[in-house]
Amino acid sequence: MRIGAFEIREPIPELREPHVFASLRPWVDVNNVGTMTLDGLEVQFGAKELGQLVKPGVFYDFTRYRPTLYYEGSERRLRIPNSRVSYAKREEGNDFIFLRLLEPHALGERFVDSVLKLMTVFQAKRYTLLGSMYDAVPHTRPLIVNGRASGTQAEMDLKKAGVHESHYEGPTTITSLIPHRGSGMGMESLTLIVSLPQYVNVEEDYLGKVRLLEVLNVIYGIPIDREDFEKAGRQRSLLNQKIETNPEMKKALGHLENIYSLRMTRKDGEQLPGLSSEMEQIFWDSDGKGSGKA
């Protein structure tokens, strides 16, 4: 069955006012936090494949999102980058839809319209974007989650989970139209973006994943896998060891911790001091590559 630019498997499942969880690559998926979070949710709730874009090449430049060759047994196959959809039914509460979105290179409005049409057909109640961005934060403090909400219940959930309201202005992604247009269609929305230390560059960021899951636990009561906690703890320990042997980074970390404390107590509109360009360079020159692996 075609829904916009998506091909959806039949028979179409009947879902109970589903809440949609989306990740968006590459715009807000630093260290693969959004992707990892969706991975965990799909496994935990036994998600089933629902569909994907019929012709991803309409939206994507395959010199930027490269297809990959792989073997399945003795047979050589080609995997083409795509935006994929899955779903999970729950015994209680809203069912879930999971969207793994790749940011479009062309026909962005058509892409947005297709996502909105998909959610409309399934009568989605809420769209939630899960992601991560680099920020001037220390790994030694609870990671900050920034976000926005539309809809009375979504706004209450944002506050209940202790998410900092985002006042960001600047370049963004065309997929920001999804919650913007969705609110005009009566759909709630949440944006949950965890701030990651700019000096940590890893393939699997468990500190970020656990922080997002903590927020989802408050909102939905979703349990967090103990193994994720343990891996996050090991990553923090490795980062502590690295900084302990680097006096310059240790000094800069102290400044980040001071800025963090001010950030937690500042009033709306109050400007915060930042790291000097010299200290910024210390962190960017030592960005954690090869460190923090669990």
Phi and psi restraints in degrees (value plus and minus 20) as a CYANA .aco file:
   2 ARG   PHI    -110.2   -70.2
   2 ARG   PSI     109.7   149.7
   3 ILE   PHI    -147.6  -107.6
   3 ILE   PSI      85.6   125.6
   4 GLY   PHI      39.3    79.3
   4 GLY   PSI    -147.7  -107.7
   5 ALA   PHI    -111.9   -71.9
   5 ALA   PSI     -14.7    25.3
   6 PHE   PHI    -118.9   -78.9
   6 PHE   PSI     125.6   165.6
   7 GLU   PHI    -124.8   -84.8
   7 GLU   PSI      97.2   137.2
   8 ILE   PHI    -127.7   -87.7
   8 ILE   PSI     114.6   154.6
   9 ARG   PHI     -87.3   -47.3
   9 ARG   PSI     124.9   164.9
  10 GLU   PHI    -130.0   -90.0
  10 GLU   PSI     130.3   170.3
  11 PRO   PHI     -93.4   -53.4
  11 PRO   PSI     126.1   166.1
  12 ILE   PHI     -91.7   -51.7
  12 ILE   PSI     105.7   145.7
  13 PRO   PHI     -91.2   -51.2
  13 PRO   PSI     127.9   167.9
  14 GLU   PHI    -110.1   -70.1
  14 GLU   PSI      96.2   136.2
  15 LEU   PHI    -132.6   -92.6
  15 LEU   PSI     126.9   166.9
  16 ARG   PHI    -112.7   -72.7
  16 ARG   PSI      80.3   120.3
  17 GLU   PHI      13.7    53.7
  17 GLU   PSI      42.2    82.2
  18 PRO   PHI     -83.1   -43.1
  18 PRO   PSI     127.5   167.5
  19 HIS   PHI    -117.5   -77.5
  19 HIS   PSI     112.8   152.8
  20 VAL   PHI    -118.5   -78.5
  20 VAL   PSI     108.5   148.5
  21 PHE   PHI    -130.3   -90.3
  21 PHE   PSI     107.3   147.3
  22 ALA   PHI    -145.6  -105.6
  22 ALA   PSI     124.6   164.6
  23 SER   PHI    -134.5   -94.5
  23 SER   PSI     133.6   173.6
  24 LEU   PHI    -154.9  -114.9
  24 LEU   PSI      92.9   132.9
  25 ARG   PHI    -126.4   -86.4
  25 ARG   PSI     122.6   162.6
  26 PRO   PHI    -115.6   -75.6
  26 PRO   PSI     -18.9    21.1
  27 TRP   PHI     -77.0   -37.0
  27 TRP   PSI     -72.2   -32.2
  28 VAL   PHI    -147.7  -107.7
  28 VAL   PSI      34.9    74.9
  29 ASP   PHI    -155.9  -115.9
  29 ASP   PSI      23.5    63.5
  30 VAL   PHI     -78.3   -38.3
  30 VAL   PSI     113.0   153.0
  31 ASN   PHI      37.3    77.3
  31 ASN   PSI       1.9    41.9
  32 ASN   PHI      42.9    82.9
  32 ASN   PSI       7.6    47.6
  33 VAL   PHI     -86.3   -46.3
  33 VAL   PSI     -66.6   -26.6
  34 GLY   PHI     -81.4   -41.4
  34 GLY   PSI     -64.0   -24.0
  35 THR   PHI     -82.1   -42.1
  35 THR   PSI     -65.3   -25.3
  36 MET   PHI     -83.0   -43.0
  36 MET   PSI     -59.0   -19.0
  37 THR   PHI     -84.5   -44.5
  37 THR   PSI     -64.2   -24.2
  38 LEU   PHI     -84.6   -44.6
  38 LEU   PSI     -57.6   -17.6
  39 ASP   PHI     -74.3   -34.3
  39 ASP   PSI     -69.3   -29.3
  40 GLY   PHI     -85.1   -45.1
  40 GLY   PSI     -60.2   -20.2
  41 LEU   PHI     -86.2   -46.2
  41 LEU   PSI     -61.4   -21.4
  42 GLU   PHI     -82.6   -42.6
  42 GLU   PSI     -62.3   -22.3
  43 VAL   PHI     -86.5   -46.5
  43 VAL   PSI     -66.6   -26.6
  44 GLN   PHI     -81.0   -41.0
  44 GLN   PSI     -57.9   -17.9
  45 PHE   PHI    -123.0   -83.0
  45 PHE   PSI     -10.3    29.7
  46 GLY   PHI      40.4    80.4
  46 GLY   PSI      28.1    68.1
  47 ALA   PHI     -82.2   -42.2
  47 ALA   PSI     127.3   167.3
  48 LYS   PHI    -137.0   -97.0
  48 LYS   PSI     126.3   166.3
  49 GLU   PHI     -84.0   -44.0
  49 GLU   PSI     118.0   158.0
  50 LEU   PHI    -137.3   -97.3
  50 LEU   PSI     -58.5   -18.5
  51 GLY   PHI     151.9   191.9
  51 GLY   PSI    -193.1  -153.1
  52 GLN   PHI    -182.2  -142.2
  52 GLN   PSI     153.7   193.7
  53 LEU   PHI     -84.1   -44.1
  53 LEU   PSI     119.2   159.2
  54 VAL   PHI     -86.9   -46.9
  54 VAL   PSI     -68.5   -28.5
  55 LYS   PHI    -150.4  -110.4
  55 LYS   PSI      66.3   106.3
  56 PRO   PHI     -80.7   -40.7
  56 PRO   PSI     -45.0    -5.0
  57 GLY   PHI     -85.0   -45.0
  57 GLY   PSI     -35.2     4.8
  58 VAL   PHI     -85.0   -45.0
  58 VAL   PSI     -53.0   -13.0
  59 PHE   PHI    -127.0   -87.0
  59 PHE   PSI     -42.2    -2.2
  60 TYR   PHI    -137.3   -97.3
  60 TYR   PSI     124.3   164.3
  61 ASP   PHI    -112.5   -72.5
  61 ASP   PSI      92.1   132.1
  62 PHE   PHI     -99.9   -59.9
  62 PHE   PSI     -14.5    25.5
  63 THR   PHI    -110.5   -70.5
  63 THR   PSI     -27.5    12.5
  64 ARG   PHI    -128.3   -88.3
  64 ARG   PSI     -62.0   -22.0
  65 TYR   PHI    -124.8   -84.8
  65 TYR   PSI      79.6   119.6
  66 ARG   PHI     -97.7   -57.7
  66 ARG   PSI     111.9   151.9
  67 PRO   PHI     -82.0   -42.0
  67 PRO   PSI     135.7   175.7
  68 THR   PHI    -147.9  -107.9
  68 THR   PSI     123.1   163.1
  69 LEU   PHI    -113.4   -73.4
  69 LEU   PSI     121.8   161.8
  70 TYR   PHI    -173.1  -133.1
  70 TYR   PSI     143.2   183.2
  71 TYR   PHI    -125.7   -85.7
  71 TYR   PSI     116.6   156.6
  72 GLU   PHI    -138.0   -98.0
  72 GLU   PSI      77.6   117.6
  73 GLY   PHI      49.7    89.7
  73 GLY   PSI    -144.6  -104.6
  74 SER   PHI    -118.2   -78.2
  74 SER   PSI     -20.0    20.0
  75 GLU   PHI    -115.9   -75.9
  75 GLU   PSI     110.7   150.7
  76 ARG   PHI    -106.9   -66.9
  76 ARG   PSI     110.0   150.0
  77 ARG   PHI    -146.8  -106.8
  77 ARG   PSI     145.1   185.1
  78 LEU   PHI    -141.8  -101.8
  78 LEU   PSI     106.0   146.0
  79 ARG   PHI    -123.7   -83.7
  79 ARG   PSI     100.5   140.5
  80 ILE   PHI    -120.2   -80.2
  80 ILE   PSI     108.4   148.4
  81 PRO   PHI     -74.8   -34.8
  81 PRO   PSI     118.5   158.5
  82 ASN   PHI    -176.8  -136.8
  82 ASN   PSI     142.5   182.5
  83 SER   PHI    -115.8   -75.8
  83 SER   PSI     106.6   146.6
  84 ARG   PHI    -140.0  -100.0
  84 ARG   PSI     134.2   174.2
  85 VAL   PHI    -149.2  -109.2
  85 VAL   PSI     117.3   157.3
  86 SER   PHI    -158.2  -118.2
  86 SER   PSI     153.1   193.1
  87 TYR   PHI    -167.1  -127.1
  87 TYR   PSI     140.9   180.9
  88 ALA   PHI    -164.8  -124.8
  88 ALA   PSI     114.1   154.1
  89 LYS   PHI    -116.9   -76.9
  89 LYS   PSI     120.7   160.7
  90 ARG   PHI    -136.9   -96.9
  90 ARG   PSI     134.8   174.8
  91 GLU   PHI     -88.4   -48.4
  91 GLU   PSI     -55.8   -15.8
  92 GLU   PHI    -152.5  -112.5
  92 GLU   PSI     134.9   174.9
  93 GLY   PHI      57.0    97.0
  93 GLY   PSI    -193.6  -153.6
  94 ASN   PHI     -90.2   -50.2
  94 ASN   PSI     124.2   164.2
  95 ASP   PHI     -94.1   -54.1
  95 ASP   PSI     150.6   190.6
  96 PHE   PHI    -141.1  -101.1
  96 PHE   PSI     123.8   163.8
  97 ILE   PHI    -140.6  -100.6
  97 ILE   PSI     116.4   156.4
  98 PHE   PHI    -134.3   -94.3
  98 PHE   PSI     104.5   144.5
  99 LEU   PHI    -132.9   -92.9
  99 LEU   PSI     100.5   140.5
 100 ARG   PHI    -124.4   -84.4
 100 ARG   PSI      74.6   114.6
 101 LEU   PHI    -115.4   -75.4
 101 LEU   PSI     116.7   156.7
 102 LEU   PHI    -122.0   -82.0
 102 LEU   PSI     113.8   153.8
 103 GLU   PHI     -83.7   -43.7
 103 GLU   PSI     109.5   149.5
 104 PRO   PHI     -93.7   -53.7
 104 PRO   PSI     127.1   167.1
 105 HIS   PHI    -115.3   -75.3
 105 HIS   PSI     -38.3     1.7
 106 ALA   PHI    -167.7  -127.7
 106 ALA   PSI     137.9   177.9
 107 LEU   PHI      31.1    71.1
 107 LEU   PSI      26.3    66.3
 108 GLY   PHI     -79.6   -39.6
 108 GLY   PSI     -60.4   -20.4
 109 GLU   PHI     -85.1   -45.1
 109 GLU   PSI     -57.4   -17.4
 110 ARG   PHI     -86.5   -46.5
 110 ARG   PSI     -58.2   -18.2
 111 PHE   PHI     -81.3   -41.3
 111 PHE   PSI     -67.8   -27.8
 112 VAL   PHI     -80.1   -40.1
 112 VAL   PSI     -64.8   -24.8
 113 ASP   PHI     -79.5   -39.5
 113 ASP   PSI     -57.7   -17.7
 114 SER   PHI     -87.8   -47.8
 114 SER   PSI     -61.1   -21.1
 115 VAL   PHI     -83.4   -43.4
 115 VAL   PSI     -63.9   -23.9
 116 LEU   PHI     -84.5   -44.5
 116 LEU   PSI     -58.9   -18.9
 117 LYS   PHI     -85.3   -45.3
 117 LYS   PSI     -60.7   -20.7
 118 LEU   PHI     -78.9   -38.9
 118 LEU   PSI     -66.6   -26.6
 119 MET   PHI     -89.0   -49.0
 119 MET   PSI     -52.7   -12.7
 120 THR   PHI     -86.9   -46.9
 120 THR   PSI     -63.6   -23.6
 121 VAL   PHI     -79.6   -39.6
 121 VAL   PSI     -58.3   -18.3
 122 PHE   PHI    -110.8   -70.8
 122 PHE   PSI     -13.7    26.3
 123 GLN   PHI      34.0    74.0
 123 GLN   PSI      28.8    68.8
 124 ALA   PHI     -83.9   -43.9
 124 ALA   PSI     117.3   157.3
 125 LYS   PHI    -107.7   -67.7
 125 LYS   PSI     -53.8   -13.8
 126 ARG   PHI    -170.0  -130.0
 126 ARG   PSI     124.2   164.2
 127 TYR   PHI    -134.5   -94.5
 127 TYR   PSI     103.7   143.7
 128 THR   PHI    -144.2  -104.2
 128 THR   PSI     101.7   141.7
 129 LEU   PHI    -114.1   -74.1
 129 LEU   PSI     106.1   146.1
 130 LEU   PHI    -131.4   -91.4
 130 LEU   PSI     106.0   146.0
 131 GLY   PHI    -183.8  -143.8
 131 GLY   PSI    -188.4  -148.4
 132 SER   PHI    -173.3  -133.3
 132 SER   PSI     130.6   170.6
 133 MET   PHI    -162.6  -122.6
 133 MET   PSI     134.1   174.1
 134 TYR   PHI     -91.4   -51.4
 134 TYR   PSI     128.3   168.3
 135 ASP   PHI    -175.9  -135.9
 135 ASP   PSI     144.9   184.9
 136 ALA   PHI    -103.2   -63.2
 136 ALA   PSI      51.3    91.3
 137 VAL   PHI    -148.8  -108.8
 137 VAL   PSI     131.9   171.9
 138 PRO   PHI    -111.7   -71.7
 138 PRO   PSI     130.6   170.6
 139 HIS   PHI     -97.9   -57.9
 139 HIS   PSI     -28.5    11.5
 140 THR   PHI    -106.3   -66.3
 140 THR   PSI     -19.8    20.2
 141 ARG   PHI    -145.1  -105.1
 141 ARG   PSI     139.2   179.2
 142 PRO   PHI     -76.3   -36.3
 142 PRO   PSI     108.9   148.9
 143 LEU   PHI     -85.0   -45.0
 143 LEU   PSI     118.8   158.8
 144 ILE   PHI     -99.9   -59.9
 144 ILE   PSI     117.0   157.0
 145 VAL   PHI    -132.3   -92.3
 145 VAL   PSI     101.4   141.4
 146 ASN   PHI    -124.4   -84.4
 146 ASN   PSI     131.9   171.9
 147 GLY   PHI    -195.6  -155.6
 147 GLY   PSI     158.8   198.8
 148 ARG   PHI    -160.0  -120.0
 148 ARG   PSI     141.3   181.3
 149 ALA   PHI    -162.8  -122.8
 149 ALA   PSI     130.6   170.6
 150 SER   PHI    -153.2  -113.2
 150 SER   PSI     116.5   156.5
 151 GLY   PHI      86.6   126.6
 151 GLY   PSI     119.4   159.4
 152 THR   PHI     -76.8   -36.8
 152 THR   PSI     -70.0   -30.0
 153 GLN   PHI     -87.4   -47.4
 153 GLN   PSI     -59.4   -19.4
 154 ALA   PHI     -82.4   -42.4
 154 ALA   PSI     -61.1   -21.1
 155 GLU   PHI     -83.8   -43.8
 155 GLU   PSI     -59.6   -19.6
 156 MET   PHI     -84.7   -44.7
 156 MET   PSI     -60.7   -20.7
 157 ASP   PHI     -84.8   -44.8
 157 ASP   PSI     -58.5   -18.5
 158 LEU   PHI     -79.8   -39.8
 158 LEU   PSI     -66.3   -26.3
 159 LYS   PHI     -89.3   -49.3
 159 LYS   PSI     -61.1   -21.1
 160 LYS   PHI     -80.0   -40.0
 160 LYS   PSI     -56.5   -16.5
 161 ALA   PHI    -104.6   -64.6
 161 ALA   PSI     -21.2    18.8
 162 GLY   PHI      51.1    91.1
 162 GLY   PSI       7.4    47.4
 163 VAL   PHI     -98.9   -58.9
 163 VAL   PSI     116.0   156.0
 164 HIS   PHI     -99.0   -59.0
 164 HIS   PSI     109.3   149.3
 165 GLU   PHI     -87.5   -47.5
 165 GLU   PSI     107.4   147.4
 166 SER   PHI    -101.2   -61.2
 166 SER   PSI     114.4   154.4
 167 HIS   PHI    -138.5   -98.5
 167 HIS   PSI       8.4    48.4
 168 TYR   PHI     -82.2   -42.2
 168 TYR   PSI     119.2   159.2
 169 GLU   PHI    -151.9  -111.9
 169 GLU   PSI     114.6   154.6
 170 GLY   PHI     126.3   166.3
 170 GLY   PSI    -186.3  -146.3
 171 PRO   PHI     -77.5   -37.5
 171 PRO   PSI     124.8   164.8
 172 THR   PHI    -166.2  -126.2
 172 THR   PSI    -181.6  -141.6
 173 THR   PHI    -134.0   -94.0
 173 THR   PSI     130.6   170.6
 174 ILE   PHI     -82.0   -42.0
 174 ILE   PSI     -43.9    -3.9
 175 THR   PHI     -90.9   -50.9
 175 THR   PSI     -26.7    13.3
 176 SER   PHI     -82.6   -42.6
 176 SER   PSI     -37.0     3.0
 177 LEU   PHI     -88.6   -48.6
 177 LEU   PSI     -41.1    -1.1
 178 ILE   PHI     -81.5   -41.5
 178 ILE   PSI     -76.8   -36.8
 179 PRO   PHI     -88.9   -48.9
 179 PRO   PSI     -51.1   -11.1
 180 HIS   PHI     -83.5   -43.5
 180 HIS   PSI     -68.9   -28.9
 181 ARG   PHI     -96.4   -56.4
 181 ARG   PSI     -51.8   -11.8
 182 GLY   PHI     -82.6   -42.6
 182 GLY   PSI     -56.6   -16.6
 183 SER   PHI     -83.7   -43.7
 183 SER   PSI     -52.7   -12.7
 184 GLY   PHI     -92.2   -52.2
 184 GLY   PSI     -32.0     8.0
 185 MET   PHI    -123.7   -83.7
 185 MET   PSI      -9.6    30.4
 186 GLY   PHI      65.0   105.0
 186 GLY   PSI      -4.9    35.1
 187 MET   PHI    -120.2   -80.2
 187 MET   PSI     112.3   152.3
 188 GLU   PHI     -92.4   -52.4
 188 GLU   PSI     140.5   180.5
 189 SER   PHI    -167.9  -127.9
 189 SER   PSI     129.3   169.3
 190 LEU   PHI    -155.3  -115.3
 190 LEU   PSI     120.6   160.6
 191 THR   PHI    -140.9  -100.9
 191 THR   PSI     102.6   142.6
 192 LEU   PHI    -145.4  -105.4
 192 LEU   PSI      84.7   124.7
 193 ILE   PHI    -140.0  -100.0
 193 ILE   PSI      96.0   136.0
 194 VAL   PHI    -104.8   -64.8
 194 VAL   PSI     116.1   156.1
 195 SER   PHI    -104.5   -64.5
 195 SER   PSI     105.3   145.3
 196 LEU   PHI    -129.1   -89.1
 196 LEU   PSI     125.2   165.2
 197 PRO   PHI     -78.9   -38.9
 197 PRO   PSI     113.0   153.0
 198 GLN   PHI     -89.9   -49.9
 198 GLN   PSI     -29.9    10.1
 199 TYR   PHI    -118.5   -78.5
 199 TYR   PSI     -12.0    28.0
 200 VAL   PHI    -131.8   -91.8
 200 VAL   PSI      96.3   136.3
 201 ASN   PHI    -147.1  -107.1
 201 ASN   PSI      80.5   120.5
 202 VAL   PHI    -155.3  -115.3
 202 VAL   PSI     139.9   179.9
 203 GLU   PHI     -95.4   -55.4
 203 GLU   PSI     -52.3   -12.3
 204 GLU   PHI    -151.4  -111.4
 204 GLU   PSI      84.5   124.5
 205 ASP   PHI    -117.0   -77.0
 205 ASP   PSI      75.9   115.9
 206 TYR   PHI     -96.9   -56.9
 206 TYR   PSI     -45.6    -5.6
 207 LEU   PHI     -81.6   -41.6
 207 LEU   PSI     -63.9   -23.9
 208 GLY   PHI     -88.9   -48.9
 208 GLY   PSI     -62.1   -22.1
 209 LYS   PHI     -81.8   -41.8
 209 LYS   PSI     -67.3   -27.3
 210 VAL   PHI     -82.7   -42.7
 210 VAL   PSI     -57.8   -17.8
 211 ARG   PHI     -84.2   -44.2
 211 ARG   PSI     -62.6   -22.6
 212 LEU   PHI     -84.4   -44.4
 212 LEU   PSI     -60.5   -20.5
 213 LEU   PHI     -86.4   -46.4
 213 LEU   PSI     -51.4   -11.4
 214 GLU   PHI     -81.2   -41.2
 214 GLU   PSI     -60.6   -20.6
 215 VAL   PHI     -85.3   -45.3
 215 VAL   PSI     -64.7   -24.7
 216 LEU   PHI     -86.1   -46.1
 216 LEU   PSI     -49.8    -9.8
 217 ASN   PHI     -85.1   -45.1
 217 ASN   PSI     -60.7   -20.7
 218 VAL   PHI     -85.9   -45.9
 218 VAL   PSI     -62.0   -22.0
 219 ILE   PHI     -98.2   -58.2
 219 ILE   PSI     -62.8   -22.8
 220 TYR   PHI    -135.2   -95.2
 220 TYR   PSI     -27.1    12.9
 221 GLY   PHI      52.3    92.3
 221 GLY   PSI       2.3    42.3
 222 ILE   PHI     -95.8   -55.8
 222 ILE   PSI     101.5   141.5
 223 PRO   PHI     -88.5   -48.5
 223 PRO   PSI     133.7   173.7
 224 ILE   PHI    -125.2   -85.2
 224 ILE   PSI     112.5   152.5
 225 ASP   PHI     -84.3   -44.3
 225 ASP   PSI     110.1   150.1
 226 ARG   PHI     -78.3   -38.3
 226 ARG   PSI     -54.8   -14.8
 227 GLU   PHI     -82.0   -42.0
 227 GLU   PSI     -55.3   -15.3
 228 ASP   PHI     -84.4   -44.4
 228 ASP   PSI     -61.6   -21.6
 229 PHE   PHI     -80.1   -40.1
 229 PHE   PSI     -63.7   -23.7
 230 GLU   PHI     -85.8   -45.8
 230 GLU   PSI     -60.9   -20.9
 231 LYS   PHI     -87.4   -47.4
 231 LYS   PSI     -57.2   -17.2
 232 ALA   PHI     -84.0   -44.0
 232 ALA   PSI     -60.6   -20.6
 233 GLY   PHI     -83.2   -43.2
 233 GLY   PSI     -59.9   -19.9
 234 ARG   PHI     -87.0   -47.0
 234 ARG   PSI     -58.5   -18.5
 235 GLN   PHI     -82.8   -42.8
 235 GLN   PSI     -63.3   -23.3
 236 ARG   PHI     -82.1   -42.1
 236 ARG   PSI     -60.7   -20.7
 237 SER   PHI     -83.4   -43.4
 237 SER   PSI     -62.2   -22.2
 238 LEU   PHI     -83.8   -43.8
 238 LEU   PSI     -59.6   -19.6
 239 LEU   PHI     -86.1   -46.1
 239 LEU   PSI     -59.8   -19.8
 240 ASN   PHI     -79.3   -39.3
 240 ASN   PSI     -63.2   -23.2
 241 GLN   PHI     -83.9   -43.9
 241 GLN   PSI     -61.5   -21.5
 242 LYS   PHI     -83.8   -43.8
 242 LYS   PSI     -65.8   -25.8
 243 ILE   PHI     -91.2   -51.2
 243 ILE   PSI     -51.9   -11.9
 244 GLU   PHI     -82.5   -42.5
 244 GLU   PSI     -47.7    -7.7
 245 THR   PHI    -115.3   -75.3
 245 THR   PSI     -14.6    25.4
 246 ASN   PHI    -147.5  -107.5
 246 ASN   PSI      77.5   117.5
 247 PRO   PHI     -76.7   -36.7
 247 PRO   PSI     -57.3   -17.3
 248 GLU   PHI     -85.7   -45.7
 248 GLU   PSI     -65.0   -25.0
 249 MET   PHI     -86.9   -46.9
 249 MET   PSI     -55.6   -15.6
 250 LYS   PHI     -83.2   -43.2
 250 LYS   PSI     -60.4   -20.4
 251 LYS   PHI     -86.6   -46.6
 251 LYS   PSI     -65.2   -25.2
 252 ALA   PHI     -84.3   -44.3
 252 ALA   PSI     -55.4   -15.4
 253 LEU   PHI     -80.8   -40.8
 253 LEU   PSI     -58.5   -18.5
 254 GLY   PHI     -79.6   -39.6
 254 GLY   PSI     -59.5   -19.5
 255 HIS   PHI     -86.7   -46.7
 255 HIS   PSI     -59.9   -19.9
 256 LEU   PHI     -82.1   -42.1
 256 LEU   PSI     -59.3   -19.3
 257 GLU   PHI     -85.8   -45.8
 257 GLU   PSI     -56.6   -16.6
 258 ASN   PHI     -86.3   -46.3
 258 ASN   PSI     -63.0   -23.0
 259 ILE   PHI     -82.9   -42.9
 259 ILE   PSI     -59.9   -19.9
 260 TYR   PHI     -79.2   -39.2
 260 TYR   PSI     -65.8   -25.8
 261 SER   PHI     -80.8   -40.8
 261 SER   PSI     -62.1   -22.1
 262 LEU   PHI     -85.2   -45.2
 262 LEU   PSI     -57.8   -17.8
 263 ARG   PHI     -83.6   -43.6
 263 ARG   PSI     -55.6   -15.6
 264 MET   PHI     -91.7   -51.7
 264 MET   PSI     -41.0    -1.0
 265 THR   PHI    -135.5   -95.5
 265 THR   PSI     -19.4    20.6
 266 ARG   PHI     -91.3   -51.3
 266 ARG   PSI     137.6   177.6
 267 LYS   PHI    -115.0   -75.0
 267 LYS   PSI     138.1   178.1
 268 ASP   PHI     -75.3   -35.3
 268 ASP   PSI     113.0   153.0
 269 GLY   PHI      67.9   107.9
 269 GLY   PSI     -31.2     8.8
 270 GLU   PHI     -97.4   -57.4
 270 GLU   PSI     111.4   151.4
 271 GLN   PHI     -99.8   -59.8
 271 GLN   PSI     124.8   164.8
 272 LEU   PHI    -130.4   -90.4
 272 LEU   PSI     127.9   167.9
 273 PRO   PHI     -89.7   -49.7
 273 PRO   PSI     137.0   177.0
 274 GLY   PHI    -142.3  -102.3
 274 GLY   PSI     155.1   195.1
 275 LEU   PHI     -89.8   -49.8
 275 LEU   PSI     127.8   167.8
 276 SER   PHI     -86.5   -46.5
 276 SER   PSI     138.5   178.5
 277 SER   PHI     -79.7   -39.7
 277 SER   PSI     -51.4   -11.4
 278 GLU   PHI     -86.6   -46.6
 278 GLU   PSI     -63.6   -23.6
 279 MET   PHI     -92.5   -52.5
 279 MET   PSI     -54.9   -14.9
 280 GLU   PHI     -76.7   -36.7
 280 GLU   PSI     -63.4   -23.4
 281 GLN   PHI     -85.1   -45.1
 281 GLN   PSI     -55.2   -15.2
 282 ILE   PHI     -78.1   -38.1
 282 ILE   PSI     -65.5   -25.5
 283 PHE   PHI     -90.5   -50.5
 283 PHE   PSI     -62.0   -22.0
 284 TRP   PHI     -89.0   -49.0
 284 TRP   PSI     -49.9    -9.9
 285 ASP   PHI     -95.3   -55.3
 285 ASP   PSI     -38.9     1.1
 286 SER   PHI    -148.3  -108.3
 286 SER   PSI      53.2    93.2
 287 ASP   PHI    -107.1   -67.1
 287 ASP   PSI      -6.6    33.4
 288 GLY   PHI      67.4   107.4
 288 GLY   PSI     -13.5    26.5
 289 LYS   PHI     -81.3   -41.3
 289 LYS   PSI     109.7   149.7
 290 GLY   PHI      62.7   102.7
 290 GLY   PSI     -20.0    20.0
 291 SER   PHI    -137.0   -97.0
 291 SER   PSI     144.9   184.9
 292 GLY   PHI      56.8    96.8
 292 GLY   PSI      -9.1    30.9
 293 LYS   PHI     -99.9   -59.9
 293 LYS   PSI     118.9   158.9
